[in-house]
Amino acid sequence: MKIPAKNISKLLHILLATLIIVGCKKEDPPPIVDPPVIITPKDTTTLGDGPVDFSKFLDTYGHLADPSMTSKWAHYNVHDPSYLVDEEFTYCYNTDVAFGHEIRPGIQIRRSKNLVEWEFVGWAFPGLPTLGSNFIRQNGGEPFDGLWAPYIMKVGSEYRLYYSLSSPTPRLSVIGLATASDPKGPFREKGLVVTSLDNNVRQTNAIDPTVIVDKNGAHWMYYGSAWDGIYKLEIDPSTGLAVRNDDKGVRVAQRAFTNGKVNGNVEGPEIIYNSEFDMYYLFISYDWLQTKYNVRVGRSQSSTGPFYDMFGNDMNQEIDDHPMILAPYKFAGHGGWQGVSHPGVFEKDGDFYIGHQGRPGVNSFYMVMHTRQIFWTPDGWPLVSSQRYATEEETPVEETELVGDWEWILFDYRVVPGYADEQVSPDFQVSEMITLDQGGTINGDASSSWSYSAPWLTISYNGTIVQNLRVERGRDWENEIASTVLFTGLGDEGRPVWGKKLE
């Protein structure tokens, strides 16, 4: 087809204009495009906004116990706590419980900045974990509608949450693992770590896990309740699961018996390492959780044991071990605290703390989180503060400040073989009054004396000599006094000796 001359001229002009435009675009700098703005939701919190309001720390909390009030739960409805110190927050994970109410399952999560004020942040799971539930159902049982006794740890950038799931079928239980990239979750199931069945095999109940990472990087899980005591199980550090499939581990601790009947439950282990003494410490819960619940401890130079008590006994023998470092108690003018065990022990900023449930004497179904500081004797045994931690500043205590009236408790212990049906009394250890006189006598009696070499107090009273009582500052929670002087120590029989000065 022949193109008219005028059209050829027009096409040449268009082509030339196109070439000019393309040439200019090649020489121009590329346009600057702003990247999309990604808004990270602010993690809002009221923690640390002001001084602690101690008027919110009631012994009972019926007006807040309803599941619709979880935002107000704070330190309430806490049982079997496990702690994780992670950047600005300390997190607490605990059993699914609520005073007087059914509560959805999923492991409750709380956090704190000062270890006194706690904030409820949600649940680790949307319900019962599938793997654990299926295991119980496949073995002829039906899981309880609630998770028990978790354990939380961080390995690299991964948060590992071990959960306990049991059933009404005796010893049909499971410890499972879920992981997350954030301490608040979401947690996703990774596998089952250890299980137990209702059969004739000798084994403990597969609940109540705790894990230690030793100096060589090895991971060991300690777990168990009743049945055959506390077991240890080797864990693969890379997966968080058992090194060997179907491994149950071996026993490391058990209880004594009286006339063929066990002296009480043994459960809820917690294991830590203290670099100052180069020792691994195994804390264990004794007796019934609602009444006589108390804490015992043994130690070892190895992460795998054997663990020995303060009298040199192997905790794997059929004996009851000492020291007992925490047990039900009652100071004057207060209903007392029972069920004070299943501890979570952790280190923060160079200090050690123990967290546990406290059930008030006026109603043992309430469960309040207690957090107490741990001190250490010169030869390396833990001492638990006689009062809950209250953000106090630990300044030196002068000898003159010890002069005056005190309440002190010399703990005793009564063996009551059995469990819930037998251990119906908390056996509160009740305080007595003493006066530390100016000049070093007690109650005006020259045969009783006291001496002080900060921070250690020695008392000789009515033939009883107690050395290495650790003096500290703290809050008198029972009398709502902001600051007083306290002491804590161990008697010759391996039981606590507590005191607080009356202001």
RAZIMO-V562676 format. One record per residue. N is the residue number from 1. RES is the residue in one letter. SS is DSSP state (H for helix, E for strand, L for the rest). Layout:
N,RES,SS
N,RES,SS
This chain:
1,M,L
2,K,L
3,I,L
4,P,L
5,A,H
6,K,H
7,N,H
8,I,H
9,S,H
10,K,H
11,L,H
12,L,H
13,H,H
14,I,H
15,L,H
16,L,H
17,A,H
18,T,H
19,L,H
20,I,H
21,I,H
22,V,H
23,G,H
24,C,H
25,K,H
26,K,H
27,E,H
28,D,L
29,P,L
30,P,L
31,P,L
32,I,L
33,V,L
34,D,L
35,P,L
36,P,L
37,V,L
38,I,L
39,I,L
40,T,L
41,P,L
42,K,L
43,D,L
44,T,L
45,T,L
46,T,L
47,L,L
48,G,L
49,D,L
50,G,L
51,P,L
52,V,L
53,D,L
54,F,H
55,S,H
56,K,H
57,F,L
58,L,L
59,D,L
60,T,L
61,Y,L
62,G,H
63,H,H
64,L,H
65,A,L
66,D,L
67,P,H
68,S,H
69,M,H
70,T,H
71,S,H
72,K,H
73,W,L
74,A,L
75,H,L
76,Y,E
77,N,L
78,V,L
79,H,L
80,D,L
81,P,L
82,S,E
83,Y,E
84,L,E
85,V,E
86,D,E
87,E,L
88,E,L
89,F,E
90,T,E
91,Y,E
92,C,E
93,Y,E
94,N,E
95,T,L
96,D,L
97,V,L
98,A,L
99,F,L
100,G,L
101,H,L
102,E,L
103,I,L
104,R,L
105,P,L
106,G,L
107,I,L
108,Q,E
109,I,E
110,R,E
111,R,E
112,S,E
113,K,L
114,N,L
115,L,L
116,V,L
117,E,L
118,W,E
119,E,E
120,F,E
121,V,E
122,G,E
123,W,E
124,A,L
125,F,L
126,P,L
127,G,L
128,L,L
129,P,L
130,T,H
131,L,H
132,G,H
133,S,H
134,N,H
135,F,H
136,I,H
137,R,H
138,Q,H
139,N,L
140,G,L
141,G,L
142,E,L
143,P,E
144,F,L
145,D,L
146,G,L
147,L,L
148,W,E
149,A,E
150,P,E
151,Y,E
152,I,E
153,M,E
154,K,E
155,V,E
156,G,L
157,S,L
158,E,E
159,Y,E
160,R,E
161,L,E
162,Y,E
163,Y,E
164,S,E
165,L,E
166,S,L
167,S,E
168,P,L
169,T,L
170,P,L
171,R,L
172,L,L
173,S,E
174,V,E
175,I,E
176,G,E
177,L,E
178,A,E
179,T,E
180,A,E
181,S,L
182,D,L
183,P,L
184,K,L
185,G,L
186,P,L
187,F,L
188,R,E
189,E,E
190,K,E
191,G,E
192,L,E
193,V,E
194,V,E
195,T,E
196,S,E
197,L,L
198,D,L
199,N,L
200,N,L
201,V,L
202,R,L
203,Q,L
204,T,L
205,N,L
206,A,L
207,I,L
208,D,L
209,P,L
210,T,E
211,V,E
212,I,E
213,V,E
214,D,L
215,K,L
216,N,L
217,G,L
218,A,L
219,H,E
220,W,E
221,M,E
222,Y,E
223,Y,E
224,G,L
225,S,E
226,A,L
227,W,L
228,D,L
229,G,L
230,I,E
231,Y,E
232,K,E
233,L,E
234,E,E
235,I,E
236,D,L
237,P,L
238,S,L
239,T,L
240,G,L
241,L,L
242,A,E
243,V,L
244,R,L
245,N,L
246,D,L
247,D,L
248,K,L
249,G,L
250,V,E
251,R,E
252,V,E
253,A,E
254,Q,L
255,R,L
256,A,L
257,F,E
258,T,E
259,N,L
260,G,L
261,K,E
262,V,E
263,N,L
264,G,L
265,N,L
266,V,E
267,E,E
268,G,E
269,P,E
270,E,E
271,I,E
272,I,E
273,Y,E
274,N,E
275,S,L
276,E,L
277,F,L
278,D,L
279,M,E
280,Y,E
281,Y,E
282,L,E
283,F,E
284,I,E
285,S,E
286,Y,E
287,D,L
288,W,L
289,L,L
290,Q,L
291,T,L
292,K,L
293,Y,L
294,N,E
295,V,E
296,R,E
297,V,E
298,G,E
299,R,E
300,S,E
301,Q,L
302,S,L
303,S,L
304,T,L
305,G,L
306,P,L
307,F,L
308,Y,E
309,D,L
310,M,L
311,F,L
312,G,L
313,N,L
314,D,E
315,M,L
316,N,L
317,Q,L
318,E,L
319,I,L
320,D,L
321,D,L
322,H,L
323,P,L
324,M,E
325,I,E
326,L,E
327,A,L
328,P,L
329,Y,E
330,K,E
331,F,L
332,A,L
333,G,L
334,H,L
335,G,L
336,G,L
337,W,E
338,Q,E
339,G,L
340,V,L
341,S,L
342,H,L
343,P,L
344,G,E
345,V,E
346,F,E
347,E,E
348,K,E
349,D,L
350,G,L
351,D,E
352,F,E
353,Y,E
354,I,E
355,G,E
356,H,E
357,Q,E
358,G,E
359,R,E
360,P,E
361,G,L
362,V,L
363,N,L
364,S,L
365,F,L
366,Y,L
367,M,L
368,V,E
369,M,E
370,H,E
371,T,E
372,R,E
373,Q,E
374,I,E
375,F,E
376,W,E
377,T,L
378,P,L
379,D,L
380,G,L
381,W,L
382,P,E
383,L,E
384,V,E
385,S,L
386,S,L
387,Q,L
388,R,L
389,Y,L
390,A,L
391,T,L
392,E,L
393,E,L
394,E,L
395,T,L
396,P,L
397,V,L
398,E,L
399,E,H
400,T,H
401,E,H
402,L,H
403,V,L
404,G,E
405,D,E
406,W,E
407,E,E
408,W,E
409,I,E
410,L,E
411,F,L
412,D,L
413,Y,L
414,R,L
415,V,L
416,V,L
417,P,L
418,G,L
419,Y,L
420,A,L
421,D,L
422,E,L
423,Q,L
424,V,L
425,S,L
426,P,L
427,D,L
428,F,L
429,Q,E
430,V,E
431,S,L
432,E,E
433,M,E
434,I,E
435,T,E
436,L,E
437,D,L
438,Q,L
439,G,L
440,G,L
441,T,E
442,I,E
443,N,L
444,G,L
445,D,E
446,A,E
447,S,E
448,S,E
449,S,E
450,W,E
451,S,E
452,Y,E
453,S,E
454,A,L
455,P,L
456,W,E
457,L,E
458,T,E
459,I,E
460,S,E
461,Y,E
462,N,L
463,G,L
464,T,E
465,I,E
466,V,E
467,Q,E
468,N,E
469,L,E
470,R,E
471,V,E
472,E,E
473,R,E
474,G,E
475,R,E
476,D,E
477,W,L
478,E,L
479,N,L
480,E,L
481,I,E
482,A,E
483,S,E
484,T,E
485,V,E
486,L,E
487,F,E
488,T,E
489,G,E
490,L,E
491,G,L
492,D,L
493,E,L
494,G,L
495,R,E
496,P,E
497,V,E
498,W,E
499,G,E
500,K,E
501,K,E
502,L,L
503,E,L
